[in-house]
Amino acid sequence: MCGSKHIMKNVSPAQCVRECVKGGSDFRLISGDKVYTLMGDSKQFDKFAGQSATVEGDVSETTVTVQFIAAAK
């Protein structure tokens, strides 16, 4: 829904992400001008919603199958 910009201006970026996911969108990773769909444990993704994170996994076109996610340093 939002892509690289948050549409809902009256909530935090994290809440915007959570509302989009609740509405049927996938968790996404924004890296520069690229947008990747995250596949894996959505409970882990929710912990980092709207935040910078380090993500490791297998990339296939615009999808990342996440093996590791942690707060960015």
PQR file with spaces between the fields and no chain letter, atoms N, CA, C, O and H, PARSE charges and radii, in Angstrom:
ATOM       1  N    MET     1       0.828   -1.187    0.000 -0.4000 1.5000
ATOM       2  CA   MET     1       0.000    0.000    0.000 -0.0000 2.0000
ATOM       3  C    MET     1       0.876    1.256    0.000  0.5500 1.7000
ATOM       4  O    MET     1       0.759    2.098   -0.890 -0.5500 1.4000
ATOM       5  N    CYS     2       1.756    1.378    1.004 -0.4000 1.5000
ATOM       6  CA   CYS     2       2.548    2.600    1.124 -0.0000 2.0000
ATOM       7  C    CYS     2       3.798    2.582    0.254  0.5500 1.7000
ATOM       8  O    CYS     2       4.172    3.612   -0.307 -0.5500 1.4000
ATOM       9  H    CYS     2       1.851    0.694    1.727  0.4000 1.0000
ATOM      10  N    GLY     3       4.444    1.437    0.134 -0.4000 1.5000
ATOM      11  CA   GLY     3       5.726    1.402   -0.572 -0.0000 2.0000
ATOM      12  C    GLY     3       6.802    2.010    0.283  0.5500 1.7000
ATOM      13  O    GLY     3       6.961    1.623    1.441 -0.5500 1.4000
ATOM      14  H    GLY     3       4.140    0.600    0.590  0.4000 1.0000
ATOM      15  N    SER     4       7.554    2.963   -0.260 -0.4000 1.5000
ATOM      16  CA   SER     4       8.658    3.537    0.494 -0.0000 2.0000
ATOM      17  C    SER     4       8.251    4.759    1.313  0.5500 1.7000
ATOM      18  O    SER     4       9.068    5.270    2.079 -0.5500 1.4000
ATOM      19  H    SER     4       7.424    3.277   -1.200  0.4000 1.0000
ATOM      20  N    LYS     5       7.036    5.236    1.180 -0.4000 1.5000
ATOM      21  CA   LYS     5       6.532    6.384    1.954 -0.0000 2.0000
ATOM      22  C    LYS     5       5.288    5.954    2.716  0.5500 1.7000
ATOM      23  O    LYS     5       4.464    5.191    2.212 -0.5500 1.4000
ATOM      24  H    LYS     5       6.372    4.820    0.558  0.4000 1.0000
ATOM      25  N    HIS     6       5.167    6.459    3.938 -0.4000 1.5000
ATOM      26  CA   HIS     6       3.990    6.143    4.745 -0.0000 2.0000
ATOM      27  C    HIS     6       2.852    7.086    4.384  0.5500 1.7000
ATOM      28  O    HIS     6       3.036    8.303    4.343 -0.5500 1.4000
ATOM      29  H    HIS     6       5.836    7.079    4.347  0.4000 1.0000
ATOM      30  N    ILE     7       1.686    6.528    4.124 -0.4000 1.5000
ATOM      31  CA   ILE     7       0.525    7.320    3.737 -0.0000 2.0000
ATOM      32  C    ILE     7      -0.178    7.921    4.957  0.5500 1.7000
ATOM      33  O    ILE     7      -0.635    9.064    4.917 -0.5500 1.4000
ATOM      34  H    ILE     7       1.537    5.540    4.157  0.4000 1.0000
ATOM      35  N    MET     8      -0.260    7.145    6.039 -0.4000 1.5000
ATOM      36  CA   MET     8      -0.960    7.604    7.236 -0.0000 2.0000
ATOM      37  C    MET     8      -0.047    8.556    8.015  0.5500 1.7000
ATOM      38  O    MET     8       0.917    8.120    8.644 -0.5500 1.4000
ATOM      39  H    MET     8       0.111    6.217    6.071  0.4000 1.0000
ATOM      40  N    LYS     9      -0.347    9.826    7.971 -0.4000 1.5000
ATOM      41  CA   LYS     9       0.502   10.837    8.610 -0.0000 2.0000
ATOM      42  C    LYS     9       0.187   11.043   10.087  0.5500 1.7000
ATOM      43  O    LYS     9       0.992   11.638   10.804 -0.5500 1.4000
ATOM      44  H    LYS     9      -1.130   10.180    7.460  0.4000 1.0000
ATOM      45  N    ASN    10      -0.953   10.572   10.555 -0.4000 1.5000
ATOM      46  CA   ASN    10      -1.358   10.814   11.933 -0.0000 2.0000
ATOM      47  C    ASN    10      -0.950    9.683   12.883  0.5500 1.7000
ATOM      48  O    ASN    10      -1.364    9.673   14.043 -0.5500 1.4000
ATOM      49  H    ASN    10      -1.607   10.088    9.973  0.4000 1.0000
ATOM      50  N    VAL    11      -0.144    8.733   12.401 -0.4000 1.5000
ATOM      51  CA   VAL    11       0.336    7.636   13.245 -0.0000 2.0000
ATOM      52  C    VAL    11       1.845    7.472   13.033  0.5500 1.7000
ATOM      53  O    VAL    11       2.409    8.010   12.079 -0.5500 1.4000
ATOM      54  H    VAL    11       0.192    8.741   11.459  0.4000 1.0000
ATOM      55  N    SER    12       2.478    6.737   13.916 -0.4000 1.5000
ATOM      56  CA   SER    12       3.914    6.494   13.784 -0.0000 2.0000
ATOM      57  C    SER    12       4.181    5.603   12.563  0.5500 1.7000
ATOM      58  O    SER    12       3.282    4.901   12.103 -0.5500 1.4000
ATOM      59  H    SER    12       2.020    6.300   14.690  0.4000 1.0000
ATOM      60  N    PRO    13       5.415    5.630   12.038 -0.5600 1.5000
ATOM      61  CA   PRO    13       5.737    4.734   10.927  0.2800 2.0000
ATOM      62  C    PRO    13       5.465    3.266   11.265  0.5500 1.7000
ATOM      63  O    PRO    13       4.983    2.512   10.419 -0.5500 1.4000
ATOM      64  N    ALA    14       5.774    2.859   12.509 -0.4000 1.5000
ATOM      65  CA   ALA    14       5.537    1.474   12.917 -0.0000 2.0000
ATOM      66  C    ALA    14       4.050    1.134   12.860  0.5500 1.7000
ATOM      67  O    ALA    14       3.672    0.068   12.374 -0.5500 1.4000
ATOM      68  H    ALA    14       6.165    3.471   13.196  0.4000 1.0000
ATOM      69  N    GLN    15       3.209    2.036   13.355 -0.4000 1.5000
ATOM      70  CA   GLN    15       1.766    1.779   13.344 -0.0000 2.0000
ATOM      71  C    GLN    15       1.231    1.774   11.915  0.5500 1.7000
ATOM      72  O    GLN    15       0.329    0.999   11.596 -0.5500 1.4000
ATOM      73  H    GLN    15       3.515    2.902   13.750  0.4000 1.0000
ATOM      74  N    CYS    16       1.776    2.626   11.054 -0.4000 1.5000
ATOM      75  CA   CYS    16       1.361    2.648    9.651 -0.0000 2.0000
ATOM      76  C    CYS    16       1.652    1.291    9.000  0.5500 1.7000
ATOM      77  O    CYS    16       0.806    0.737    8.298 -0.5500 1.4000
ATOM      78  H    CYS    16       2.508    3.256   11.313  0.4000 1.0000
ATOM      79  N    VAL    17       2.853    0.767    9.239 -0.4000 1.5000
ATOM      80  CA   VAL    17       3.224   -0.539    8.696 -0.0000 2.0000
ATOM      81  C    VAL    17       2.266   -1.607    9.204  0.5500 1.7000
ATOM      82  O    VAL    17       1.772   -2.426    8.430 -0.5500 1.4000
ATOM      83  H    VAL    17       3.540    1.218    9.809  0.4000 1.0000
ATOM      84  N    ARG    18       2.008   -1.594   10.503 -0.4000 1.5000
ATOM      85  CA   ARG    18       1.128   -2.615   11.098 -0.0000 2.0000
ATOM      86  C    ARG    18      -0.291   -2.528   10.544  0.5500 1.7000
ATOM      87  O    ARG    18      -0.926   -3.557   10.313 -0.5500 1.4000
ATOM      88  H    ARG    18       2.410   -0.928   11.132  0.4000 1.0000
ATOM      89  N    GLU    19      -0.789   -1.328   10.332 -0.4000 1.5000
ATOM      90  CA   GLU    19      -2.125   -1.170    9.758 -0.0000 2.0000
ATOM      91  C    GLU    19      -2.163   -1.688    8.322  0.5500 1.7000
ATOM      92  O    GLU    19      -3.130   -2.334    7.919 -0.5500 1.4000
ATOM      93  H    GLU    19      -0.273   -0.492   10.519  0.4000 1.0000
ATOM      94  N    CYS    20      -1.115   -1.406    7.552 -0.4000 1.5000
ATOM      95  CA   CYS    20      -1.056   -1.907    6.176 -0.0000 2.0000
ATOM      96  C    CYS    20      -1.034   -3.437    6.147  0.5500 1.7000
ATOM      97  O    CYS    20      -1.719   -4.061    5.338 -0.5500 1.4000
ATOM      98  H    CYS    20      -0.329   -0.881    7.880  0.4000 1.0000
ATOM      99  N    VAL    21      -0.242   -4.029    7.034 -0.4000 1.5000
ATOM     100  CA   VAL    21      -0.151   -5.495    7.094 -0.0000 2.0000
ATOM     101  C    VAL    21      -1.490   -6.078    7.533  0.5500 1.7000
ATOM     102  O    VAL    21      -1.943   -7.085    6.988 -0.5500 1.4000
ATOM     103  H    VAL    21       0.315   -3.522    7.692  0.4000 1.0000
ATOM     104  N    LYS    22      -2.122   -5.443    8.522 -0.4000 1.5000
ATOM     105  CA   LYS    22      -3.433   -5.915    8.975 -0.0000 2.0000
ATOM     106  C    LYS    22      -4.446   -5.856    7.833  0.5500 1.7000
ATOM     107  O    LYS    22      -5.373   -6.664    7.776 -0.5500 1.4000
ATOM     108  H    LYS    22      -1.754   -4.625    8.965  0.4000 1.0000
ATOM     109  N    GLY    23      -4.265   -4.903    6.933 -0.4000 1.5000
ATOM     110  CA   GLY    23      -5.160   -4.752    5.788 -0.0000 2.0000
ATOM     111  C    GLY    23      -4.835   -5.675    4.629  0.5500 1.7000
ATOM     112  O    GLY    23      -5.514   -5.642    3.603 -0.5500 1.4000
ATOM     113  H    GLY    23      -3.513   -4.246    6.980  0.4000 1.0000
ATOM     114  N    GLY    24      -3.796   -6.505    4.779 -0.4000 1.5000
ATOM     115  CA   GLY    24      -3.497   -7.483    3.745 -0.0000 2.0000
ATOM     116  C    GLY    24      -2.167   -7.307    3.021  0.5500 1.7000
ATOM     117  O    GLY    24      -1.788   -8.160    2.219 -0.5500 1.4000
ATOM     118  H    GLY    24      -3.244   -6.531    5.613  0.4000 1.0000
ATOM     119  N    SER    25      -1.458   -6.222    3.291 -0.4000 1.5000
ATOM     120  CA   SER    25      -0.152   -6.013    2.662 -0.0000 2.0000
ATOM     121  C    SER    25       0.899   -6.904    3.318  0.5500 1.7000
ATOM     122  O    SER    25       0.721   -7.361    4.447 -0.5500 1.4000
ATOM     123  H    SER    25      -1.767   -5.530    3.943  0.4000 1.0000
ATOM     124  N    ASP    26       1.986   -7.143    2.606 -0.4000 1.5000
ATOM     125  CA   ASP    26       3.117   -7.887    3.153 -0.0000 2.0000
ATOM     126  C    ASP    26       4.076   -6.918    3.834  0.5500 1.7000
ATOM     127  O    ASP    26       4.080   -5.722    3.541 -0.5500 1.4000
ATOM     128  H    ASP    26       2.130   -6.772    1.689  0.4000 1.0000
ATOM     129  N    PHE    27       4.893   -7.450    4.752 -0.4000 1.5000
ATOM     130  CA   PHE    27       5.984   -6.646    5.288 -0.0000 2.0000
ATOM     131  C    PHE    27       6.963   -6.405    4.156  0.5500 1.7000
ATOM     132  O    PHE    27       7.191   -7.284    3.325 -0.5500 1.4000
ATOM     133  H    PHE    27       4.890   -8.421    4.990  0.4000 1.0000
ATOM     134  N    ARG    28       7.542   -5.212    4.125 -0.4000 1.5000
ATOM     135  CA   ARG    28       8.470   -4.836    3.064 -0.0000 2.0000
ATOM     136  C    ARG    28       9.760   -4.308    3.665  0.5500 1.7000
ATOM     137  O    ARG    28       9.779   -3.788    4.781 -0.5500 1.4000
ATOM     138  H    ARG    28       7.356   -4.498    4.800  0.4000 1.0000
ATOM     139  N    LEU    29      10.819   -4.448    2.918 -0.4000 1.5000
ATOM     140  CA   LEU    29      12.116   -3.885    3.252 -0.0000 2.0000
ATOM     141  C    LEU    29      12.410   -2.815    2.210  0.5500 1.7000
ATOM     142  O    LEU    29      12.355   -3.078    1.009 -0.5500 1.4000
ATOM     143  H    LEU    29      10.803   -4.870    2.011  0.4000 1.0000
ATOM     144  N    ILE    30      12.721   -1.609    2.671 -0.4000 1.5000
ATOM     145  CA   ILE    30      13.090   -0.523    1.776 -0.0000 2.0000
ATOM     146  C    ILE    30      14.602   -0.356    1.882  0.5500 1.7000
ATOM     147  O    ILE    30      15.137   -0.143    2.969 -0.5500 1.4000
ATOM     148  H    ILE    30      12.765   -1.394    3.646  0.4000 1.0000
ATOM     149  N    SER    31      15.282   -0.454    0.746 -0.4000 1.5000
ATOM     150  CA   SER    31      16.730   -0.290    0.702 -0.0000 2.0000
ATOM     151  C    SER    31      17.046    0.656   -0.449  0.5500 1.7000
ATOM     152  O    SER    31      17.022    0.268   -1.616 -0.5500 1.4000
ATOM     153  H    SER    31      14.847   -0.627   -0.138  0.4000 1.0000
ATOM     154  N    GLY    32      17.346    1.912   -0.095 -0.4000 1.5000
ATOM     155  CA   GLY    32      17.551    2.917   -1.133 -0.0000 2.0000
ATOM     156  C    GLY    32      16.257    3.137   -1.891  0.5500 1.7000
ATOM     157  O    GLY    32      15.231    3.477   -1.301 -0.5500 1.4000
ATOM     158  H    GLY    32      17.366    2.227    0.853  0.4000 1.0000
ATOM     159  N    ASP    33      16.308    2.940   -3.210 -0.4000 1.5000
ATOM     160  CA   ASP    33      15.098    3.104   -4.014 -0.0000 2.0000
ATOM     161  C    ASP    33      14.442    1.771   -4.351  0.5500 1.7000
ATOM     162  O    ASP    33      13.529    1.716   -5.175 -0.5500 1.4000
ATOM     163  H    ASP    33      17.141    2.664   -3.689  0.4000 1.0000
ATOM     164  N    LYS    34      14.905    0.696   -3.715 -0.4000 1.5000
ATOM     165  CA   LYS    34      14.342   -0.638   -3.970 -0.0000 2.0000
ATOM     166  C    LYS    34      13.401   -1.052   -2.844  0.5500 1.7000
ATOM     167  O    LYS    34      13.622   -0.722   -1.679 -0.5500 1.4000
ATOM     168  H    LYS    34      15.647    0.741   -3.046  0.4000 1.0000
ATOM     169  N    VAL    35      12.348   -1.781   -3.211 -0.4000 1.5000
ATOM     170  CA   VAL    35      11.372   -2.291   -2.251 -0.0000 2.0000
ATOM     171  C    VAL    35      11.320   -3.803   -2.393  0.5500 1.7000
ATOM     172  O    VAL    35      11.086   -4.320   -3.485 -0.5500 1.4000
ATOM     173  H    VAL    35      12.169   -2.049   -4.158  0.4000 1.0000
ATOM     174  N    TYR    36      11.541   -4.522   -1.278 -0.4000 1.5000
ATOM     175  CA   TYR    36      11.537   -5.980   -1.270 -0.0000 2.0000
ATOM     176  C    TYR    36      10.413   -6.489   -0.375  0.5500 1.7000
ATOM     177  O    TYR    36      10.179   -5.931    0.697 -0.5500 1.4000
ATOM     178  H    TYR    36      11.731   -4.102   -0.391  0.4000 1.0000
ATOM     179  N    THR    37       9.729   -7.521   -0.792 -0.4000 1.5000
ATOM     180  CA   THR    37       8.740   -8.205    0.028 -0.0000 2.0000
ATOM     181  C    THR    37       9.478   -9.192    0.918  0.5500 1.7000
ATOM     182  O    THR    37      10.327   -9.948    0.446 -0.5500 1.4000
ATOM     183  H    THR    37       9.919   -7.975   -1.663  0.4000 1.0000
ATOM     184  N    LEU    38       9.151   -9.183    2.219 -0.4000 1.5000
ATOM     185  CA   LEU    38       9.792  -10.097    3.163 -0.0000 2.0000
ATOM     186  C    LEU    38       8.949  -11.353    3.341  0.5500 1.7000
ATOM     187  O    LEU    38       7.737  -11.279    3.542 -0.5500 1.4000
ATOM     188  H    LEU    38       8.461   -8.569    2.603  0.4000 1.0000
ATOM     189  N    MET    39       9.598  -12.490    3.265 -0.4000 1.5000
ATOM     190  CA   MET    39       8.950  -13.776    3.497 -0.0000 2.0000
ATOM     191  C    MET    39       9.603  -14.399    4.728  0.5500 1.7000
ATOM     192  O    MET    39      10.824  -14.352    4.881 -0.5500 1.4000
ATOM     193  H    MET    39      10.583  -12.550    3.102  0.4000 1.0000
ATOM     194  N    GLY    40       8.792  -14.978    5.596 -0.4000 1.5000
ATOM     195  CA   GLY    40       9.320  -15.611    6.801 -0.0000 2.0000
ATOM     196  C    GLY    40       8.396  -15.361    7.978  0.5500 1.7000
ATOM     197  O    GLY    40       7.177  -15.297    7.821 -0.5500 1.4000
ATOM     198  H    GLY    40       7.801  -15.016    5.472  0.4000 1.0000
ATOM     199  N    ASP    41       8.983  -15.221    9.157 -0.4000 1.5000
ATOM     200  CA   ASP    41       8.254  -15.097   10.413 -0.0000 2.0000
ATOM     201  C    ASP    41       7.735  -13.673   10.610  0.5500 1.7000
ATOM     202  O    ASP    41       8.486  -12.789   11.024 -0.5500 1.4000
ATOM     203  H    ASP    41       9.973  -15.273    9.285  0.4000 1.0000
ATOM     204  N    SER    42       6.472  -13.452   10.318 -0.4000 1.5000
ATOM     205  CA   SER    42       5.906  -12.104   10.411 -0.0000 2.0000
ATOM     206  C    SER    42       5.940  -11.555   11.838  0.5500 1.7000
ATOM     207  O    SER    42       5.954  -10.339   12.025 -0.5500 1.4000
ATOM     208  H    SER    42       5.862  -14.169    9.981  0.4000 1.0000
ATOM     209  N    LYS    43       5.952  -12.423   12.841 -0.4000 1.5000
ATOM     210  CA   LYS    43       6.054  -11.947   14.228 -0.0000 2.0000
ATOM     211  C    LYS    43       7.405  -11.275   14.459  0.5500 1.7000
ATOM     212  O    LYS    43       7.491  -10.290   15.192 -0.5500 1.4000
ATOM     213  H    LYS    43       5.939  -13.411   12.690  0.4000 1.0000
ATOM     214  N    GLN    44       8.448  -11.799   13.842 -0.4000 1.5000
ATOM     215  CA   GLN    44       9.770  -11.174   13.933 -0.0000 2.0000
ATOM     216  C    GLN    44       9.781   -9.848   13.178  0.5500 1.7000
ATOM     217  O    GLN    44      10.344   -8.866   13.664 -0.5500 1.4000
ATOM     218  H    GLN    44       8.377  -12.599   13.246  0.4000 1.0000
ATOM     219  N    PHE    45       9.169   -9.807   12.004 -0.4000 1.5000
ATOM     220  CA   PHE    45       9.138   -8.584   11.211 -0.0000 2.0000
ATOM     221  C    PHE    45       8.397   -7.474   11.954  0.5500 1.7000
ATOM     222  O    PHE    45       8.782   -6.306   11.895 -0.5500 1.4000
ATOM     223  H    PHE    45       8.712  -10.604   11.610  0.4000 1.0000
ATOM     224  N    ASP    46       7.321   -7.859   12.657 -0.4000 1.5000
ATOM     225  CA   ASP    46       6.512   -6.882   13.381 -0.0000 2.0000
ATOM     226  C    ASP    46       7.337   -6.153   14.441  0.5500 1.7000
ATOM     227  O    ASP    46       7.092   -4.978   14.712 -0.5500 1.4000
ATOM     228  H    ASP    46       7.008   -8.808   12.705  0.4000 1.0000
ATOM     229  N    LYS    47       8.299   -6.832   15.034 -0.4000 1.5000
ATOM     230  CA   LYS    47       9.145   -6.211   16.067 -0.0000 2.0000
ATOM     231  C    LYS    47       9.947   -5.041   15.504  0.5500 1.7000
ATOM     232  O    LYS    47      10.316   -4.135   16.251 -0.5500 1.4000
ATOM     233  H    LYS    47       8.497   -7.787   14.814  0.4000 1.0000
ATOM     234  N    PHE    48      10.220   -5.045   14.210 -0.4000 1.5000
ATOM     235  CA   PHE    48      11.049   -4.020   13.588 -0.0000 2.0000
ATOM     236  C    PHE    48      10.261   -3.115   12.642  0.5500 1.7000
ATOM     237  O    PHE    48      10.851   -2.367   11.863 -0.5500 1.4000
ATOM     238  H    PHE    48       9.920   -5.781   13.603  0.4000 1.0000
ATOM     239  N    ALA    49       8.950   -3.179   12.707 -0.4000 1.5000
ATOM     240  CA   ALA    49       8.097   -2.385   11.818 -0.0000 2.0000
ATOM     241  C    ALA    49       8.440   -0.906   11.924  0.5500 1.7000
ATOM     242  O    ALA    49       8.491   -0.354   13.023 -0.5500 1.4000
ATOM     243  H    ALA    49       8.470   -3.787   13.340  0.4000 1.0000
ATOM     244  N    GLY    50       8.673   -0.265   10.787 -0.4000 1.5000
ATOM     245  CA   GLY    50       8.945    1.164   10.746 -0.0000 2.0000
ATOM     246  C    GLY    50      10.326    1.565   11.213  0.5500 1.7000
ATOM     247  O    GLY    50      10.606    2.757   11.335 -0.5500 1.4000
ATOM     248  H    GLY    50       8.632   -0.713    9.894  0.4000 1.0000
ATOM     249  N    GLN    51      11.207    0.597   11.482 -0.4000 1.5000
ATOM     250  CA   GLN    51      12.543    0.875   11.995 -0.0000 2.0000
ATOM     251  C    GLN    51      13.602    0.431   11.003  0.5500 1.7000
ATOM     252  O    GLN    51      13.323   -0.327   10.074 -0.5500 1.4000
ATOM     253  H    GLN    51      10.979   -0.372   11.383  0.4000 1.0000
ATOM     254  N    SER    52      14.822    0.910   11.211 -0.4000 1.5000
ATOM     255  CA   SER    52      15.957    0.409   10.443 -0.0000 2.0000
ATOM     256  C    SER    52      16.361   -0.941   11.012  0.5500 1.7000
ATOM     257  O    SER    52      16.419   -1.118   12.228 -0.5500 1.4000
ATOM     258  H    SER    52      15.049    1.525   11.967  0.4000 1.0000
ATOM     259  N    ALA    53      16.638   -1.890   10.130 -0.4000 1.5000
ATOM     260  CA   ALA    53      16.996   -3.237   10.566 -0.0000 2.0000
ATOM     261  C    ALA    53      18.039   -3.823    9.621  0.5500 1.7000
ATOM     262  O    ALA    53      18.156   -3.426    8.462 -0.5500 1.4000
ATOM     263  H    ALA    53      16.590   -1.746    9.141  0.4000 1.0000
ATOM     264  N    THR    54      18.780   -4.764   10.147 -0.4000 1.5000
ATOM     265  CA   THR    54      19.700   -5.553    9.343 -0.0000 2.0000
ATOM     266  C    THR    54      18.988   -6.850    9.008  0.5500 1.7000
ATOM     267  O    THR    54      18.504   -7.553    9.895 -0.5500 1.4000
ATOM     268  H    THR    54      18.685   -5.087   11.089  0.4000 1.0000
ATOM     269  N    VAL    55      18.927   -7.163    7.715 -0.4000 1.5000
ATOM     270  CA   VAL    55      18.215   -8.352    7.252 -0.0000 2.0000
ATOM     271  C    VAL    55      19.169   -9.200    6.427  0.5500 1.7000
ATOM     272  O    VAL    55      19.866   -8.694    5.547 -0.5500 1.4000
ATOM     273  H    VAL    55      19.320   -6.592    6.995  0.4000 1.0000
ATOM     274  N    GLU    56      19.193  -10.494    6.719 -0.4000 1.5000
ATOM     275  CA   GLU    56      19.966  -11.442    5.924 -0.0000 2.0000
ATOM     276  C    GLU    56      19.023  -12.520    5.427  0.5500 1.7000
ATOM     277  O    GLU    56      18.114  -12.948    6.138 -0.5500 1.4000
ATOM     278  H    GLU    56      18.626  -10.905    7.434  0.4000 1.0000
ATOM     279  N    GLY    57      19.251  -12.954    4.194 -0.4000 1.5000
ATOM     280  CA   GLY    57      18.416  -14.003    3.639 -0.0000 2.0000
ATOM     281  C    GLY    57      18.692  -14.188    2.173  0.5500 1.7000
ATOM     282  O    GLY    57      19.645  -13.631    1.628 -0.5500 1.4000
ATOM     283  H    GLY    57      19.990  -12.606    3.616  0.4000 1.0000
ATOM     284  N    ASP    58      17.855  -14.971    1.541 -0.4000 1.5000
ATOM     285  CA   ASP    58      17.984  -15.254    0.115 -0.0000 2.0000
ATOM     286  C    ASP    58      17.108  -14.294   -0.677  0.5500 1.7000
ATOM     287  O    ASP    58      15.917  -14.149   -0.402 -0.5500 1.4000
ATOM     288  H    ASP    58      17.081  -15.423    1.983  0.4000 1.0000
ATOM     289  N    VAL    59      17.717  -13.639   -1.667 -0.4000 1.5000
ATOM     290  CA   VAL    59      17.011  -12.669   -2.494 -0.0000 2.0000
ATOM     291  C    VAL    59      16.665  -13.301   -3.836  0.5500 1.7000
ATOM     292  O    VAL    59      17.520  -13.885   -4.500 -0.5500 1.4000
ATOM     293  H    VAL    59      18.684  -13.757   -1.890  0.4000 1.0000
ATOM     294  N    SER    60      15.407  -13.175   -4.220 -0.4000 1.5000
ATOM     295  CA   SER    60      14.947  -13.622   -5.527 -0.0000 2.0000
ATOM     296  C    SER    60      14.110  -12.499   -6.114  0.5500 1.7000
ATOM     297  O    SER    60      12.962  -12.294   -5.721 -0.5500 1.4000
ATOM     298  H    SER    60      14.712  -12.700   -3.680  0.4000 1.0000
ATOM     299  N    GLU    61      14.697  -11.771   -7.063 -0.4000 1.5000
ATOM     300  CA   GLU    61      14.057  -10.605   -7.681 -0.0000 2.0000
ATOM     301  C    GLU    61      13.690   -9.585   -6.614  0.5500 1.7000
ATOM     302  O    GLU    61      14.583   -8.912   -6.099 -0.5500 1.4000
ATOM     303  H    GLU    61      15.630  -11.938   -7.383  0.4000 1.0000
ATOM     304  N    THR    62      12.424   -9.440   -6.260 -0.4000 1.5000
ATOM     305  CA   THR    62      12.012   -8.443   -5.270 -0.0000 2.0000
ATOM     306  C    THR    62      11.504   -9.075   -3.974  0.5500 1.7000
ATOM     307  O    THR    62      10.758   -8.445   -3.225 -0.5500 1.4000
ATOM     308  H    THR    62      11.699   -9.987   -6.678  0.4000 1.0000
ATOM     309  N    THR    63      11.909  -10.318   -3.710 -0.4000 1.5000
ATOM     310  CA   THR    63      11.497  -11.024   -2.500 -0.0000 2.0000
ATOM     311  C    THR    63      12.725  -11.455   -1.720  0.5500 1.7000
ATOM     312  O    THR    63      13.694  -11.950   -2.297 -0.5500 1.4000
ATOM     313  H    THR    63      12.515  -10.830   -4.318  0.4000 1.0000
ATOM     314  N    VAL    64      12.683  -11.266   -0.399 -0.4000 1.5000
ATOM     315  CA   VAL    64      13.749  -11.742    0.479 -0.0000 2.0000
ATOM     316  C    VAL    64      13.142  -12.778    1.414  0.5500 1.7000
ATOM     317  O    VAL    64      12.214  -12.475    2.164 -0.5500 1.4000
ATOM     318  H    VAL    64      11.896  -10.865    0.070  0.4000 1.0000
ATOM     319  N    THR    65      13.670  -14.013    1.370 -0.4000 1.5000
ATOM     320  CA   THR    65      13.304  -15.032    2.343 -0.0000 2.0000
ATOM     321  C    THR    65      14.267  -14.857    3.513  0.5500 1.7000
ATOM     322  O    THR    65      15.442  -15.211    3.423 -0.5500 1.4000
ATOM     323  H    THR    65      14.424  -14.259    0.761  0.4000 1.0000
ATOM     324  N    VAL    66      13.763  -14.316    4.590 -0.4000 1.5000
ATOM     325  CA   VAL    66      14.583  -13.849    5.707 -0.0000 2.0000
ATOM     326  C    VAL    66      15.053  -15.025    6.574  0.5500 1.7000
ATOM     327  O    VAL    66      14.268  -15.878    6.988 -0.5500 1.4000
ATOM     328  H    VAL    66      12.808  -14.028    4.663  0.4000 1.0000
ATOM     329  N    GLN    67      16.357  -15.032    6.828 -0.4000 1.5000
ATOM     330  CA   GLN    67      16.955  -16.004    7.730 -0.0000 2.0000
ATOM     331  C    GLN    67      17.350  -15.348    9.051  0.5500 1.7000
ATOM     332  O    GLN    67      17.437  -16.019   10.079 -0.5500 1.4000
ATOM     333  H    GLN    67      16.995  -14.339    6.492  0.4000 1.0000
ATOM     334  N    PHE    68      17.592  -14.014    9.022 -0.4000 1.5000
ATOM     335  CA   PHE    68      18.031  -13.296   10.203 -0.0000 2.0000
ATOM     336  C    PHE    68      17.574  -11.848   10.089  0.5500 1.7000
ATOM     337  O    PHE    68      17.663  -11.239    9.023 -0.5500 1.4000
ATOM     338  H    PHE    68      17.521  -13.469    8.186  0.4000 1.0000
ATOM     339  N    ILE    69      17.077  -11.296   11.218 -0.4000 1.5000
ATOM     340  CA   ILE    69      16.715   -9.883   11.264 -0.0000 2.0000
ATOM     341  C    ILE    69      17.063   -9.358   12.648  0.5500 1.7000
ATOM     342  O    ILE    69      16.798  -10.013   13.655 -0.5500 1.4000
ATOM     343  H    ILE    69      17.004  -11.791   12.084  0.4000 1.0000
ATOM     344  N    ALA    70      17.663   -8.165   12.690 -0.4000 1.5000
ATOM     345  CA   ALA    70      18.045   -7.548   13.964 -0.0000 2.0000
ATOM     346  C    ALA    70      18.025   -6.039   13.791  0.5500 1.7000
ATOM     347  O    ALA    70      18.002   -5.527   12.671 -0.5500 1.4000
ATOM     348  H    ALA    70      17.879   -7.632   11.872  0.4000 1.0000
ATOM     349  N    ALA    71      18.034   -5.333   14.922 -0.4000 1.5000
ATOM     350  CA   ALA    71      18.087   -3.880   14.875 -0.0000 2.0000
ATOM     351  C    ALA    71      19.359   -3.428   14.186  0.5500 1.7000
ATOM     352  O    ALA    71      20.423   -4.014   14.386 -0.5500 1.4000
ATOM     353  H    ALA    71      18.052   -5.749   15.831  0.4000 1.0000
ATOM     354  N    ALA    72      19.250   -2.386   13.373 -0.4000 1.5000
ATOM     355  CA   ALA    72      20.428   -1.842   12.678 -0.0000 2.0000
ATOM     356  C    ALA    72      21.365   -1.225   13.696  0.5500 1.7000
ATOM     357  O    ALA    72      20.931   -0.675   14.708 -0.5500 1.4000
ATOM     358  H    ALA    72      18.385   -1.910   13.210  0.4000 1.0000
ATOM     359  N    LYS    73      22.645   -1.322   13.420 -0.4000 1.5000
ATOM     360  CA   LYS    73      23.648   -0.746   14.335 -0.0000 2.0000
ATOM     361  C    LYS    73      24.053    0.626   13.876  0.5500 1.7000
ATOM     362  O    LYS    73      24.885    1.271   14.514 -0.5500 1.4000
ATOM     363  H    LYS    73      22.998   -1.770   12.598  0.4000 1.0000
